Amino acid sequence: MKLIIGLGNPGEKYANTRHNIGWQIVDSFLLEKQKKTSAQWQKNKKANCLFLKKQIAEQETLLVKPLTFMNNSGQSVAVWQKKFNLSPENIIVIHDDSDINLGKIRISQNRSAGGHRGIQSIINHLKTKNFIRLRIGLKPEREIKIPLEKFVLKKFSRAEKKQLASIISLSQQAIIDILKNGPDKAMSQYN
């Protein structure tokens, strides 16, 4: 079993914001599946999340969207990690990264949170940083004139929305490559 977590915040206020790019990417796997079936997100009260089981790259995976708000994402991840007795190498977390240029992605493993509170929550709950991360770039070409906390909670601009489909497609392919070939090979290809 592989656990793929898309980080984000629940509620209409946060839908389609930069901070919710992780949710958009895991949603894209559901939308892809809906072409063939009527799969739906299910709610797990104990883990306080939405989840969906799916085969991706011939691997049994559990897609997860924590409903705990970003800063408490580790609560949901820890419930699933314990339930399936998963090693950190079988956990992939998808999240925004404002230090990476928009349109770029980076795969990493065994790194610090780098100031990302959702990632820090996961590290705290799992008591390790050795899980795999797919970091989605948000950094715009021009300087941000508002605090970072406000910037990540804004919706994508019209110009940025034009890039979203290719970012999501690239992220999906990166996840497939991680599952097929492992994180090291995927890192050499995407980083």
Backbone as ProteinMPNN parsed JSONL, in Angstrom:
{"seq_chain_A": "MKLIIGLGNPGEKYANTRHNIGWQIVDSFLLEKQKKTSAQWQKNKKANCLFLKKQIAEQETLLVKPLTFMNNSGQSVAVWQKKFNLSPENIIVIHDDSDINLGKIRISQNRSAGGHRGIQSIINHLKTKNFIRLRIGLKPEREIKIPLEKFVLKKFSRAEKKQLASIISLSQQAIIDILKNGPDKAMSQYN", "coords_chain_A": {"N_chain_A": [[0.842, -1.19, 0.0], [0.536, 2.185, -0.863], [0.619, 5.49, 0.313], [-0.77, 8.469, -0.612], [-0.774, 11.769, -0.079], [-2.476, 14.744, -0.438], [-1.899, 17.998, 0.383], [-3.835, 20.615, 1.865], [-6.452, 23.012, 2.581], [-9.661, 22.731, 4.109], [-12.952, 23.731, 2.933], [-14.892, 26.211, 1.191], [-13.783, 28.735, 1.029], [-11.057, 28.309, 0.725], [-10.8, 26.85, -1.551], [-9.233, 26.07, -4.594], [-7.027, 27.703, -4.089], [-3.562, 28.728, -3.906], [-2.297, 27.346, -1.833], [-3.701, 25.017, -1.759], [-2.899, 23.322, -3.771], [-1.993, 20.705, -3.563], [-4.33, 19.27, -2.975], [-5.669, 19.673, -5.394], [-4.132, 18.184, -7.145], [-4.368, 15.497, -6.166], [-7.102, 15.305, -6.529], [-7.174, 15.264, -9.3], [-6.514, 12.658, -9.964], [-8.803, 11.336, -9.184], [-10.72, 12.482, -10.899], [-9.759, 11.545, -13.293], [-10.244, 8.849, -12.944], [-13.028, 8.86, -12.776], [-13.911, 8.946, -15.357], [-14.253, 6.368, -16.05], [-15.583, 5.084, -13.932], [-17.87, 5.575, -11.166], [-16.513, 6.617, -8.932], [-16.083, 8.031, -5.698], [-15.01, 10.459, -3.291], [-14.532, 9.331, 0.001], [-15.403, 9.722, 3.438], [-13.391, 9.658, 6.348], [-13.803, 9.561, 9.652], [-12.158, 9.165, 11.908], [-9.555, 9.659, 10.952], [-10.059, 12.145, 10.045], [-10.459, 13.041, 7.302], [-10.747, 13.009, 3.68], [-10.824, 10.197, 1.513], [-9.658, 7.876, -0.998], [-9.39, 4.799, -2.569], [-7.212, 3.498, -5.013], [-5.761, 2.052, -7.928], [-2.613, 2.866, -8.986], [-0.11, 3.081, -11.292], [0.103, 0.312, -11.172], [0.124, -0.148, -8.469], [-1.327, -0.52, -5.28], [-2.971, 2.158, -3.969], [-3.699, 4.756, -1.606], [-5.387, 7.608, -1.809], [-5.408, 10.715, -0.188], [-7.021, 13.466, 1.375], [-6.467, 15.554, 3.835], [-8.691, 16.918, 6.283], [-8.089, 18.578, 8.296], [-7.111, 21.125, 8.328], [-4.242, 22.805, 7.122], [-2.031, 23.145, 8.963], [-2.276, 21.067, 10.766], [-1.983, 18.67, 9.479], [-0.549, 16.338, 9.938], [-1.962, 14.764, 11.741], [-3.957, 13.311, 10.321], [-2.331, 11.867, 8.529], [-0.815, 10.277, 10.269], [-2.748, 8.517, 11.321], [-3.427, 6.864, 9.113], [-0.881, 5.853, 8.495], [-0.334, 4.328, 10.735], [-2.498, 2.513, 10.685], [-2.021, 0.959, 8.35], [0.53, 0.186, 8.847], [2.744, 1.495, 7.63], [5.926, 2.136, 6.199], [7.957, 5.114, 6.172], [8.901, 5.499, 3.568], [6.877, 4.701, 1.944], [5.079, 6.683, 1.818], [3.829, 9.484, 0.225], [3.84, 12.907, 0.014], [2.137, 15.654, -1.216], [2.644, 19.01, -1.832], [2.522, 22.642, -1.704], [5.201, 24.909, -2.562], [6.792, 27.76, -1.916], [9.336, 28.554, -2.516], [10.131, 27.57, -4.881], [10.022, 28.07, -8.362], [7.004, 28.924, -10.091], [5.402, 26.431, -11.945], [7.412, 24.619, -11.859], [8.538, 21.543, -10.389], [9.677, 19.63, -7.574], [11.155, 16.735, -6.274], [11.652, 15.274, -3.178], [13.226, 13.776, -0.296], [13.539, 12.921, 3.109], [14.039, 15.502, 4.205], [14.107, 18.696, 5.885], [11.28, 20.615, 7.143], [11.361, 23.143, 6.104], [10.033, 25.479, 6.852], [7.406, 25.028, 6.173], [4.362, 24.559, 7.555], [2.461, 22.505, 7.44], [3.983, 20.306, 6.586], [5.764, 20.222, 8.723], [4.017, 19.433, 10.741], [3.438, 16.832, 9.9], [5.991, 15.639, 10.079], [6.335, 15.864, 12.854], [4.247, 14.178, 13.819], [4.796, 11.683, 12.607], [7.294, 11.283, 13.514], [9.556, 11.305, 12.0], [11.362, 12.427, 9.099], [11.586, 11.127, 6.782], [9.833, 10.603, 4.673], [8.464, 10.769, 1.311], [8.391, 13.664, -0.706], [6.508, 15.652, -2.908], [7.069, 18.579, -4.213], [5.469, 21.465, -5.148], [5.994, 24.159, -7.161], [5.349, 27.599, -6.442], [6.296, 30.129, -6.641], [6.115, 33.304, -7.975], [7.034, 35.101, -11.02], [7.53, 37.807, -10.588], [8.296, 39.942, -7.751], [6.782, 39.218, -4.594], [4.402, 41.201, -3.03], [2.976, 41.064, -0.732], [2.508, 39.585, 2.548], [3.805, 36.251, 2.861], [2.076, 34.336, 4.025], [-0.428, 35.311, 3.362], [-0.278, 35.39, 0.602], [-0.145, 32.652, -0.239], [-2.708, 31.851, 0.308], [-4.263, 33.004, -1.575], [-6.149, 32.92, -4.643], [-5.155, 31.478, -7.79], [-3.803, 33.584, -10.334], [-5.204, 34.781, -13.462], [-3.343, 34.374, -15.537], [-1.662, 32.497, -14.309], [-3.431, 30.37, -13.989], [-3.555, 29.345, -16.523], [-1.293, 27.824, -16.658], [-1.791, 25.803, -14.88], [-2.981, 23.304, -15.693], [-0.876, 21.986, -17.019], [0.98, 21.844, -14.941], [-0.351, 20.186, -13.123], [-0.602, 17.871, -14.683], [2.138, 17.228, -15.085], [2.841, 16.75, -12.426], [1.23, 14.517, -11.82], [2.419, 12.628, -13.536], [4.963, 12.537, -12.387], [4.384, 11.38, -9.898], [3.514, 8.855, -10.728], [5.916, 7.954, -11.827], [7.522, 7.901, -9.52], [6.247, 5.846, -8.128], [6.618, 3.71, -9.907], [9.418, 3.579, -10.391], [10.804, 4.379, -8.134], [11.896, 6.889, -5.713], [14.517, 7.984, -6.06], [15.31, 7.668, -8.794], [13.228, 9.115, -9.931], [13.757, 11.638, -8.868], [16.157, 12.276, -10.204], [15.161, 12.619, -12.728], [13.196, 14.662, -12.59], [14.192, 16.722, -10.989]], "CA_chain_A": [[0.0, 0.0, 0.0], [1.188, 3.49, -0.898], [-0.233, 6.558, 0.8], [-0.499, 9.722, -1.322], [-1.505, 12.817, 0.62], [-2.473, 16.091, -1.006], [-2.151, 18.954, 1.458], [-4.707, 21.74, 1.558], [-7.364, 23.441, 3.638], [-11.055, 22.486, 3.746], [-13.866, 24.865, 2.871], [-14.998, 26.953, -0.072], [-12.877, 29.898, 1.108], [-9.698, 27.923, 0.33], [-10.823, 26.074, -2.8], [-8.452, 26.589, -5.724], [-5.957, 28.629, -3.709], [-2.22, 28.186, -4.12], [-1.984, 26.428, -0.729], [-4.468, 23.787, -1.97], [-2.464, 22.632, -4.985], [-1.923, 19.269, -3.259], [-5.684, 18.741, -3.163], [-5.999, 19.685, -6.829], [-3.422, 17.088, -7.806], [-5.014, 14.22, -5.844], [-8.402, 15.352, -7.207], [-7.006, 14.941, -10.716], [-6.553, 11.201, -10.086], [-10.221, 10.961, -9.091], [-11.381, 12.897, -12.136], [-9.302, 10.603, -14.312], [-10.94, 7.584, -12.697], [-14.462, 9.018, -12.989], [-14.219, 8.703, -16.761], [-14.591, 4.952, -16.17], [-16.472, 4.642, -12.854], [-18.467, 6.663, -10.38], [-15.788, 6.685, -7.657], [-16.291, 9.255, -4.928], [-14.274, 10.584, -2.047], [-15.213, 8.854, 1.202], [-14.914, 10.42, 4.628], [-12.962, 8.863, 7.482], [-13.901, 10.456, 10.811], [-10.999, 9.011, 12.795], [-8.421, 10.356, 10.342], [-10.538, 13.472, 9.667], [-9.999, 13.267, 5.938], [-11.4, 12.338, 2.568], [-9.882, 9.234, 0.962], [-10.085, 7.093, -2.148], [-8.439, 3.753, -2.956], [-7.055, 3.449, -6.46], [-4.526, 1.483, -8.481], [-1.823, 3.818, -9.77], [1.146, 2.431, -11.691], [-0.001, -1.07, -10.703], [0.315, -0.163, -7.021], [-2.508, -0.15, -4.516], [-2.703, 3.441, -3.32], [-4.767, 5.441, -0.902], [-5.298, 9.057, -1.971], [-5.948, 11.318, 1.024], [-7.091, 14.916, 1.534], [-6.778, 15.852, 5.236], [-9.659, 17.984, 6.557], [-7.642, 19.119, 9.584], [-6.404, 22.364, 8.013], [-2.853, 22.548, 6.757], [-1.071, 23.077, 10.076], [-2.478, 19.842, 11.543], [-2.062, 17.573, 8.508], [0.086, 15.14, 10.475], [-2.945, 13.932, 12.444], [-4.54, 12.375, 9.344], [-1.283, 10.995, 7.989], [-0.429, 9.307, 11.305], [-3.787, 7.486, 11.453], [-3.267, 5.913, 8.0], [0.427, 5.206, 8.62], [-0.471, 3.305, 11.777], [-3.468, 1.5, 10.248], [-1.413, 0.072, 7.36], [1.903, -0.064, 9.271], [3.547, 1.93, 6.486], [7.215, 2.79, 6.41], [7.905, 6.458, 5.585], [9.2, 5.443, 2.138], [5.633, 4.406, 1.235], [4.208, 7.85, 1.98], [4.151, 10.603, -0.665], [3.084, 14.102, 0.387], [2.146, 16.67, -2.275], [2.383, 20.314, -1.208], [3.034, 23.859, -2.323], [6.508, 25.367, -2.096], [6.948, 29.123, -2.432], [10.737, 28.792, -2.877], [10.326, 26.994, -6.215], [9.297, 28.847, -9.364], [5.747, 28.404, -10.596], [5.575, 25.562, -13.112], [8.463, 23.639, -11.567], [8.302, 20.636, -9.268], [10.859, 18.99, -7.013], [10.918, 15.549, -5.457], [12.662, 15.2, -2.122], [13.001, 12.813, 0.77], [14.402, 13.104, 4.276], [14.398, 16.923, 4.302], [13.381, 19.458, 6.91], [10.017, 21.206, 6.692], [11.639, 24.382, 5.376], [9.063, 26.504, 7.209], [6.04, 24.629, 5.799], [3.767, 24.054, 8.793], [1.822, 21.215, 7.181], [5.054, 19.308, 6.572], [6.27, 20.106, 10.095], [3.032, 18.634, 11.472], [3.634, 15.431, 9.508], [7.253, 15.213, 10.699], [6.087, 15.712, 14.298], [3.387, 13.028, 14.088], [5.455, 10.442, 12.191], [8.59, 11.249, 14.199], [10.592, 11.139, 10.977], [11.198, 13.254, 7.9], [12.041, 10.267, 5.686], [8.808, 10.343, 3.671], [8.72, 11.381, 0.005], [7.626, 14.895, -0.919], [6.426, 16.262, -4.231], [6.945, 20.006, -3.915], [4.935, 22.156, -6.315], [6.42, 25.557, -7.128], [4.356, 28.676, -6.468], [6.974, 31.422, -6.678], [5.847, 34.031, -9.228], [8.203, 35.726, -11.655], [7.825, 39.099, -9.943], [8.352, 39.921, -6.29], [5.518, 39.201, -3.864], [4.327, 42.428, -2.233], [2.162, 40.812, 0.459], [3.121, 38.512, 3.344], [3.708, 34.916, 2.275], [0.892, 33.653, 4.558], [-1.588, 35.785, 2.595], [-0.063, 35.033, -0.802], [-0.483, 31.245, -0.508], [-4.149, 31.664, 0.459], [-4.946, 33.651, -2.7], [-6.4, 32.084, -5.811], [-4.216, 31.688, -8.887], [-4.178, 34.64, -11.278], [-5.653, 34.275, -14.758], [-2.162, 33.875, -16.256], [-1.198, 31.283, -13.627], [-4.394, 29.304, -14.253], [-3.214, 28.756, -17.828], [-0.212, 26.87, -16.413], [-2.199, 24.78, -13.914], [-3.201, 21.986, -16.297], [0.417, 21.34, -17.281], [1.582, 21.559, -13.635], [-1.04, 19.008, -12.579], [-0.214, 16.722, -15.515], [3.528, 16.917, -14.756], [2.836, 16.186, -11.071], [0.682, 13.162, -11.933], [3.438, 11.771, -14.131], [6.03, 12.374, -11.391], [3.908, 10.406, -8.912], [3.565, 7.55, -11.404], [7.335, 7.567, -11.933], [7.985, 7.541, -8.17], [5.681, 4.531, -7.817], [7.203, 2.693, -10.799], [10.884, 3.512, -10.405], [11.386, 4.818, -6.874], [12.132, 8.335, -5.633], [15.834, 8.421, -6.54], [15.247, 7.811, -10.251], [12.315, 10.227, -10.231], [14.472, 12.884, -8.556], [17.117, 12.583, -11.269], [14.422, 13.002, -13.912], [12.393, 15.879, -12.424], [14.89, 17.789, -10.29]], "C_chain_A": [[0.882, 1.245, 0.0], [0.17, 4.526, -0.465], [0.177, 7.844, 0.088], [-1.388, 10.795, -0.72], [-1.355, 14.128, -0.126], [-2.81, 17.074, 0.096], [-3.002, 20.118, 0.967], [-5.533, 22.095, 2.773], [-8.797, 23.185, 3.197], [-11.85, 23.785, 3.653], [-13.773, 25.626, 1.571], [-14.029, 28.13, -0.121], [-11.49, 29.563, 0.55], [-9.64, 27.154, -0.992], [-10.045, 26.813, -3.886], [-7.443, 27.672, -5.353], [-4.609, 27.943, -3.934], [-1.882, 27.112, -3.073], [-2.671, 25.073, -0.922], [-4.056, 23.036, -3.23], [-2.341, 21.125, -4.758], [-3.273, 18.599, -3.434], [-6.027, 18.652, -4.641], [-5.333, 18.52, -7.55], [-4.036, 15.74, -7.441], [-6.418, 14.164, -6.447], [-8.279, 14.929, -8.668], [-6.987, 13.422, -10.941], [-7.992, 10.689, -9.998], [-10.941, 11.299, -10.386], [-11.015, 11.97, -13.278], [-10.062, 9.284, -14.179], [-12.428, 7.695, -13.018], [-14.853, 8.832, -14.453], [-14.688, 7.264, -16.955], [-15.606, 4.491, -15.136], [-17.068, 5.849, -12.147], [-17.809, 6.749, -9.006], [-16.006, 8.043, -7.002], [-15.345, 9.261, -3.732], [-15.148, 10.048, -0.917], [-14.617, 9.587, 2.396], [-14.532, 9.409, 5.697], [-12.921, 9.8, 8.677], [-12.677, 10.372, 11.705], [-9.796, 9.781, 12.257], [-8.775, 11.788, 9.951], [-10.038, 13.856, 8.273], [-10.98, 12.673, 4.939], [-10.371, 11.381, 1.986], [-10.515, 8.481, -0.195], [-9.002, 6.063, -2.444], [-8.407, 3.669, -4.473], [-5.756, 2.739, -6.821], [-3.849, 2.57, -9.318], [-0.493, 3.146, -10.04], [1.232, 1.016, -11.113], [0.29, -1.224, -9.214], [-1.004, 0.191, -6.354], [-2.176, 1.124, -3.747], [-3.949, 3.937, -2.6], [-4.503, 6.93, -1.079], [-6.012, 9.697, -0.792], [-5.914, 12.838, 0.926], [-7.452, 15.192, 2.997], [-7.763, 17.018, 5.35], [-9.309, 18.738, 7.835], [-7.128, 20.544, 9.496], [-4.91, 22.045, 7.942], [-1.945, 22.287, 7.956], [-1.216, 21.843, 10.949], [-2.552, 18.603, 10.663], [-1.502, 16.265, 9.049], [-0.883, 14.218, 11.195], [-3.533, 12.883, 11.503], [-3.51, 11.366, 8.859], [-0.929, 9.906, 8.993], [-1.46, 8.191, 11.463], [-3.608, 6.429, 10.36], [-1.943, 5.165, 8.098], [0.345, 4.075, 9.63], [-1.382, 2.171, 11.312], [-2.837, 0.486, 9.3], [0.033, -0.275, 7.691], [2.894, 0.292, 8.151], [4.891, 2.501, 6.923], [7.151, 4.159, 5.73], [8.14, 6.463, 4.07], [7.962, 5.135, 1.299], [4.618, 5.54, 1.35], [4.721, 8.971, 1.075], [3.242, 11.769, -0.285], [3.261, 15.143, -0.714], [1.792, 18.007, -1.634], [2.996, 21.453, -1.998], [4.396, 24.21, -1.748], [6.783, 26.725, -2.733], [8.4, 29.476, -2.74], [11.066, 28.264, -4.277], [9.468, 27.78, -7.201], [8.029, 28.134, -9.821], [6.001, 27.602, -11.875], [6.634, 24.501, -12.917], [8.026, 22.754, -10.406], [9.644, 20.085, -8.798], [10.401, 17.801, -6.176], [12.018, 15.511, -4.416], [12.261, 14.146, -1.104], [13.985, 13.126, 1.886], [14.939, 14.536, 4.378], [13.604, 17.583, 5.419], [12.121, 20.07, 6.3], [10.237, 22.496, 5.915], [10.618, 25.473, 5.649], [7.625, 26.157, 6.842], [5.391, 23.939, 6.998], [3.037, 22.729, 8.612], [2.831, 20.084, 7.205], [5.615, 19.123, 7.987], [5.319, 19.27, 10.953], [3.202, 17.151, 11.16], [4.911, 14.878, 10.132], [7.034, 14.957, 12.194], [5.28, 14.451, 14.605], [4.036, 11.696, 13.71], [6.779, 10.225, 12.911], [9.733, 10.889, 13.248], [10.314, 12.115, 9.844], [11.514, 12.44, 6.642], [10.943, 9.866, 4.702], [9.156, 11.102, 2.389], [7.827, 12.607, -0.141], [7.666, 15.29, -2.387], [6.077, 17.724, -3.987], [6.571, 20.747, -5.195], [5.262, 23.643, -6.202], [5.284, 26.552, -7.259], [4.974, 30.043, -6.699], [6.717, 32.116, -8.017], [7.116, 34.668, -9.775], [8.558, 37.046, -10.988], [7.728, 38.972, -8.427], [6.952, 39.968, -5.67], [5.482, 40.42, -2.95], [3.437, 42.285, -1.003], [2.843, 39.708, 1.268], [2.848, 37.137, 2.733], [2.452, 34.185, 2.734], [-0.369, 34.057, 3.806], [-1.481, 35.374, 1.133], [-0.514, 33.606, -1.097], [-1.975, 30.973, -0.382], [-4.963, 32.388, -0.618], [-5.14, 32.652, -3.834], [-5.361, 32.403, -6.883], [-4.728, 32.806, -9.793], [-4.619, 33.998, -12.597], [-4.481, 33.68, -15.549], [-1.652, 32.568, -15.646], [-2.127, 30.104, -13.895], [-4.108, 28.608, -15.58], [-2.128, 27.699, -17.674], [-0.661, 25.669, -15.572], [-2.36, 23.391, -14.519], [-1.883, 21.27, -16.538], [1.142, 21.008, -15.979], [0.968, 20.29, -13.048], [-0.665, 17.761, -13.362], [1.215, 16.273, -15.213], [3.62, 16.251, -13.38], [2.296, 14.76, -11.066], [1.741, 12.207, -12.481], [4.584, 11.518, -13.153], [5.633, 11.342, -10.339], [3.957, 8.999, -9.501], [5.003, 7.06, -11.492], [7.925, 7.208, -10.569], [7.501, 6.131, -7.837], [6.325, 3.428, -8.654], [8.688, 2.478, -10.545], [11.561, 3.911, -9.105], [11.74, 6.292, -6.899], [13.478, 8.789, -6.204], [15.851, 8.625, -8.049], [14.353, 8.979, -10.642], [12.987, 11.562, -9.948], [15.42, 13.258, -9.683], [16.394, 13.043, -12.542], [13.746, 14.374, -13.76], [13.125, 17.033, -11.731], [15.987, 18.355, -11.17]], "O_chain_A": [[1.844, 1.344, 0.761], [-1.003, 4.448, -0.831], [1.331, 8.263, 0.172], [-2.612, 10.735, -0.838], [-0.242, 14.569, -0.412], [-3.888, 16.999, 0.686], [-2.904, 20.545, -0.183], [-5.337, 21.548, 3.858], [-9.125, 23.396, 2.03], [-11.465, 24.805, 4.223], [-12.722, 25.682, 0.933], [-13.517, 28.477, -1.185], [-10.825, 30.423, -0.027], [-8.557, 26.846, -1.49], [-10.19, 28.023, -4.064], [-7.047, 28.47, -6.203], [-4.539, 26.729, -4.125], [-1.259, 26.099, -3.391], [-2.264, 24.085, -0.31], [-4.809, 22.188, -3.707], [-2.567, 20.348, -5.686], [-3.362, 17.496, -3.974], [-6.612, 17.665, -5.089], [-5.915, 17.938, -8.466], [-4.215, 14.902, -8.326], [-6.878, 13.091, -6.837], [-9.189, 14.301, -9.21], [-7.401, 12.953, -12.002], [-8.351, 9.718, -10.664], [-11.694, 10.478, -10.911], [-11.848, 11.648, -14.125], [-10.47, 8.684, -15.174], [-13.03, 6.728, -13.484], [-16.022, 8.584, -14.749], [-15.425, 6.965, -17.895], [-16.411, 3.604, -15.418], [-16.793, 6.996, -12.5], [-18.505, 6.939, -8.009], [-16.1, 9.068, -7.677], [-14.938, 8.212, -3.233], [-16.355, 10.285, -0.888], [-13.464, 10.018, 2.362], [-15.243, 8.432, 5.929], [-12.109, 10.724, 8.721], [-12.204, 11.392, 12.208], [-9.103, 10.469, 13.006], [-7.897, 12.561, 9.569], [-9.313, 14.834, 8.089], [-11.905, 11.944, 5.296], [-9.181, 11.694, 1.958], [-11.735, 8.453, -0.352], [-7.827, 6.412, -2.557], [-9.441, 3.757, -5.135], [-4.769, 2.826, -6.09], [-4.448, 3.119, -10.242], [0.176, 2.691, -9.112], [2.281, 0.584, -10.635], [0.657, -2.306, -8.755], [-1.715, 1.09, -6.803], [-1.22, 1.163, -2.971], [-5.079, 3.587, -2.939], [-3.517, 7.456, -0.563], [-7.108, 9.271, -0.429], [-4.936, 13.428, 0.466], [-8.62, 15.08, 3.368], [-7.673, 17.988, 4.599], [-10.144, 19.454, 8.387], [-6.743, 21.116, 10.515], [-4.407, 21.143, 8.612], [-1.18, 21.322, 7.963], [-0.359, 21.591, 11.795], [-3.127, 17.592, 11.066], [-1.95, 15.19, 8.648], [-0.652, 13.01, 11.257], [-3.598, 11.703, 11.847], [-3.78, 10.167, 8.788], [-0.76, 8.745, 8.62], [-1.093, 7.042, 11.712], [-3.636, 5.232, 10.646], [-1.887, 3.968, 7.814], [0.888, 2.992, 9.408], [-1.071, 0.999, 11.522], [-3.084, -0.714, 9.423], [0.7, -0.955, 6.91], [3.758, -0.505, 7.785], [4.976, 3.254, 7.893], [6.365, 4.343, 4.8], [7.632, 7.338, 3.369], [7.989, 5.29, 0.078], [3.445, 5.373, 1.018], [5.888, 9.358, 1.145], [2.019, 11.629, -0.265], [4.383, 15.475, -1.097], [0.763, 18.128, -0.969], [3.869, 21.254, -2.844], [4.714, 23.866, -0.61], [6.982, 26.824, -3.944], [8.674, 30.591, -3.183], [12.162, 28.494, -4.789], [8.321, 28.114, -6.905], [7.987, 26.908, -9.923], [6.724, 28.045, -12.767], [6.746, 23.578, -13.724], [7.243, 23.169, -9.551], [10.622, 20.079, -9.546], [9.395, 17.863, -5.469], [13.191, 15.696, -4.741], [11.117, 13.693, -1.061], [15.117, 13.541, 1.638], [16.129, 14.753, 4.607], [12.56, 17.082, 5.839], [11.931, 20.041, 5.084], [9.37, 22.898, 5.139], [10.356, 26.306, 4.781], [6.711, 26.915, 7.167], [5.821, 22.861, 7.407], [2.997, 21.914, 9.534], [2.571, 19.024, 7.776], [5.906, 18.001, 8.4], [5.764, 18.489, 11.794], [3.12, 16.311, 12.057], [4.91, 13.765, 10.659], [7.497, 13.95, 12.73], [5.597, 13.732, 15.551], [3.854, 10.696, 14.405], [7.318, 9.119, 12.918], [10.723, 10.267, 13.632], [9.185, 12.568, 9.654], [11.689, 13.005, 5.562], [11.103, 8.889, 3.969], [10.032, 11.968, 2.387], [6.66, 12.592, 0.25], [8.719, 15.266, -3.025], [4.956, 18.062, -3.61], [7.276, 20.662, -6.201], [4.848, 24.303, -5.249], [4.376, 26.38, -8.073], [4.256, 31.016, -6.93], [7.061, 31.582, -9.072], [8.133, 34.76, -9.087], [9.734, 37.375, -10.835], [7.152, 38.02, -7.899], [6.063, 40.666, -6.158], [6.418, 40.652, -2.184], [3.171, 43.266, -0.31], [3.669, 38.971, 0.729], [1.784, 36.9, 2.161], [1.821, 33.488, 1.94], [-1.277, 33.245, 3.63], [-2.485, 35.048, 0.501], [-1.193, 33.368, -2.096], [-2.465, 29.974, -0.907], [-6.194, 32.389, -0.581], [-4.4, 31.677, -3.964], [-4.762, 33.478, -6.875], [-5.933, 32.953, -9.994], [-4.419, 32.801, -12.807], [-4.61, 32.616, -16.154], [-1.26, 31.648, -16.364], [-1.67, 28.968, -14.015], [-4.386, 27.419, -15.736], [-2.052, 26.772, -18.481], [0.011, 24.638, -15.554], [-1.925, 22.404, -13.926], [-1.78, 20.068, -16.29], [1.848, 20.001, -15.909], [1.682, 19.426, -12.538], [-0.433, 16.706, -12.772], [1.478, 15.076, -15.097], [4.384, 15.304, -13.193], [2.841, 13.891, -10.386], [1.934, 11.112, -11.953], [5.117, 10.41, -13.096], [6.456, 10.52, -9.934], [4.395, 8.06, -8.836], [5.277, 5.883, -11.258], [8.747, 6.296, -10.478], [8.266, 5.317, -7.32], [6.551, 2.326, -8.154], [9.162, 1.343, -10.489], [12.781, 3.792, -8.988], [11.872, 6.887, -7.969], [13.564, 9.875, -6.776], [16.351, 9.641, -8.533], [14.667, 9.737, -11.56], [12.809, 12.517, -10.703], [15.487, 14.422, -10.079], [16.967, 13.78, -13.344], [13.73, 15.159, -14.707], [12.726, 18.189, -11.868], [16.697, 19.272, -10.759]]}, "name": "protein", "num_of_chains": 1, "seq": "MKLIIGLGNPGEKYANTRHNIGWQIVDSFLLEKQKKTSAQWQKNKKANCLFLKKQIAEQETLLVKPLTFMNNSGQSVAVWQKKFNLSPENIIVIHDDSDINLGKIRISQNRSAGGHRGIQSIINHLKTKNFIRLRIGLKPEREIKIPLEKFVLKKFSRAEKKQLASIISLSQQAIIDILKNGPDKAMSQYN"}
